[in-house]
Amino acid sequence: MLERLRSLLAGQAALLLVLLLLTALFSVSLDRFFTFATLRAVLNQIPAITVVSTGMTFVLMTGAIDLSAGSVLALTSACLGLLMTKHQWGLPAAGTACLTAGLLCGLLSGSICTFARLPSFIVTLGVLQAARGLALLATGSRPQFIGARVEWLSSPIPGAGVSPAFLAAALLVLLAHLTLTRTVFGRWCRALGDNESALRLSGVDCRPLRLMVFVLSGLCASAAGVIETSRLSTGDPGGARGFELLAIAAAVIGGTSLSGGRGSVLSTFLGVLIISVLQTGLAHAGAGEGLRYLITGTITVASVAVDSLRTRTADHV
């Protein structure tokens, strides 16, 4: 057990070092950054992006991409708001309906990509537009205020400092990590992104596998929609713009290859933490939203460049 833990930490050493250096830099340069309040704020603002990034990691590892996650999140948020305000549904029933909507969005994207053999970039870009349009049409482009009926999900637990949403996201990361590293499904996901032809020749039908990762991504996006709605107390059809790009950035910073075949959910989670600490520190320093996006984008491009260089080097060996 200790040997496995040591091996696991060694694999994440570089990301842990970057996270610690960022924290140290902001702690030295900014007053009151390294406090329990800041730590609590960081941990309680990342559950939604953590859940989306987890689903995105599975998709990216198969060599595909899902650009619809942010819009599916917004559609879920809008549906949750409508069901709980206009129809007076409870959170369990409304949440289940929203998860079903996310599942259907993922099923739609996965079916078109799998059976029509269209590029996932184009398919999910179309689903992005369609889901956003449905959210705006259903609500008349108006946010749906829900209030205290959902706030508890993102409110810190007394004495714990973290919210139920964070605990749920952390549990999802653990289960997803075990799935990728300890199950046949996880090995097949890696193999699909690494060499689809070899996987097919070994007797594995790749179609259900590709379909399942898109369904998983849709479910994760809809679950994140419920979490984000609870954090804002509002179902916002226009929210979560660019969420899918942040999720991709977190996965890439965590070492997931855009060409497929390599990735880790734990590394993606560290990528989420790095982005969150970076943006929180820049916000404390008074940096505007534009500068925060510029720096995050630059780091993402640098991560992609490192991944590309590493892939070319491996191909030549």
C-alpha positions, 0 to 999 in steps of 0.5 A, spaced: 500 500 500 505 504 501 509 503 495 503 504 491 502 511 494 509 513 493 508 511 486 502 515 485 505 521 488 511 520 484 507 521 478 504 527 480 510 530 483 511 536 478 504 538 478 504 538 486 510 542 485 507 547 481 501 548 485 506 549 491 510 554 488 504 558 486 501 558 493 508 560 495 508 566 490 501 569 492 502 568 499 509 572 499 506 577 495 499 578 497 497 579 504 492 575 507 492 570 501 495 564 505 489 563 510 483 558 511 478 563 508 482 563 501 483 555 502 475 554 503 473 559 497 478 555 493 475 548 495 468 550 494 468 554 488 471 548 484 466 542 484 463 544 478 469 545 474 472 538 477 466 534 475 466 537 468 473 536 467 473 529 470 468 527 464 472 531 459 478 527 461 475 520 459 473 523 452 480 526 451 483 519 452 479 516 447 482 521 442 475 525 441 473 532 444 467 534 447 465 542 446 458 542 448 459 541 456 458 548 458 452 549 454 449 542 457 451 545 464 447 551 462 441 547 459 441 543 466 441 549 470 435 552 466 431 546 466 433 545 474 430 552 475 424 551 471 422 545 474 423 548 481 420 554 480 414 554 475 413 546 477 415 546 484 419 540 483 423 538 489 431 537 488 431 530 487 426 529 482 428 535 478 436 533 479 434 526 476 430 529 470 436 534 469 441 528 469 437 525 464 437 531 460 445 531 460 445 523 459 441 524 452 445 530 450 451 525 451 448 520 447 446 524 441 453 527 441 456 520 442 451 516 437 453 521 431 460 521 432 460 513 433 455 511 427 455 517 422 463 517 423 463 525 424 469 529 427 467 530 435 469 537 434 464 538 429 458 534 432 459 537 439 460 544 436 453 543 433 450 540 440 453 546 444 449 551 439 443 547 440 443 546 447 444 553 449 439 555 444 434 550 448 436 553 454 435 560 452 428 558 449 425 554 455 427 560 459 425 566 455 433 568 456 431 569 463 435 567 469 430 563 474 432 564 481 431 558 486 434 561 493 435 557 499 432 550 496 438 548 493 444 553 497 445 547 502 449 543 496 454 548 495 454 551 503 460 549 507 458 544 512 459 547 519 466 544 522 468 541 516 469 548 511 467 544 505 461 543 502 457 537 500 458 539 493 466 538 494 465 532 497 461 529 492 466 532 486 472 529 490 468 522 491 467 522 483 475 523 482 476 517 486 471 513 483 474 515 476 481 514 478 479 507 480 475 506 473 481 508 469 486 504 473 483 498 475 478 496 470 477 493 463 473 499 461 479 504 463 484 500 459 480 500 453 479 507 454 487 508 453 487 503 448 482 506 444 486 513 444 492 510 443 491 505 437 484 504 435 486 499 430 489 494 434 484 495 439 479 493 434 483 487 431 484 484 438 476 483 438 473 489 442 467 493 439 470 500 439 463 503 438 459 502 445 466 504 448 466 511 444 458 512 446 459 511 453 465 516 454 460 521 451 454 519 455 459 520 461 461 527 459 454 529 458 452 526 465 458 530 468 456 536 465 449 535 467 451 534 475 455 540 474 449 544 472 446 542 478 452 544 483 453 550 479 445 552 480 446 551 487 452 555 488 449 561 484 442 559 487 439 561 480 438 557 474 442 561 468 441 559 461 446 564 459 451 561 464 457 557 464 460 560 457 467 557 456 466 552 461 468 546 456 475 550 455 477 551 462 475 543 463 480 542 457 485 546 460 485 543 466 486 536 463 491 538 458 495 542 464 494 535 468 498 531 462 492 528 458 494 528 451 489 531 446 491 526 441 489 520 446 491 514 450 494 518 456 491 521 462 490 521 469 483 524 473 488 525 479 492 529 474 486 533 472 484 535 479 491 538 480 490 542 474 483 544 476 487 546 483 492 550 479 487 554 475 483 555 481 489 558 485 492 562 479 485 565 478 484 566 485 491 569 486 490 574 480 483 576 483 487 578 489 492 582 486 487 586 482 488 583 475 482 584 471 478 578 468 481 579 461 488 578 464 486 572 468 484 569 461 490 571 458 495 567 463 490 561 463 490 561 456 498 562 455 499 556 460 494 551 456 498 553 450 504 551 453 502 545 456 499 543 449 506 544 446 510 540 451 505 534 450 506 535 443 514 535 444 513 529 448 509 525 443 514 527 437 520 525 442 516 518 444 515 517 436 522 517 434 524 513 440 
